[in-house]
């Protein structure tokens, strides 16, 4: 019996981007297509099989410890980005401002898809969802430059809507306009005995 269940939720890739130099800026550069390899996207700042640990895993590792790179992609929902923009009083948020790798439309409650879910593209390229991405202050700097006064509004508006991080399970091509299907683990939600 398969451990991952294909759902009826089939989204559309609405936007793709790469972050060429994370030290210079979090901002993404839009692209029409990208090739996902096991190390992520070649030449992308978040690529690589491993990465130095950051504050998100500070309870497990001293910052800077080399760990598996489960943050090769930052994937957001077009619908959730629209909600964030509305709460911030903006007409829209350019996905480039938040360092997005991919924006998907048509999958509801996207930032809360279960960890270990798969997002499988039309080419067969498949991404494994690691976890929900938490909003931070880095996008605020880019947003502030593009929309003065709005940067500080991003973090509180993006709570629970910042998308997910993911890593490449099967290599292949992703293109703007392609479909992407959600597959979820076949298990009940964890119930702690607290």
Beta strands, then each sheet from edge to edge (+ up, - down):
strand 1: 4-18
strand 2: 29-31
strand 3: 33-36
strand 4: 50-52
strand 5: 66-68
strand 6: 73-77
strand 7: 102-105
strand 8: 118-121
strand 9: 126-132
strand 10: 164-170
strand 11: 172-175
strand 12: 179-185
sheet 1: 2+ 1- 7+ 6+ 10- 9+ 8- 12+
sheet 2: 3+ 11-
sheet 3: 4+ 5-
end
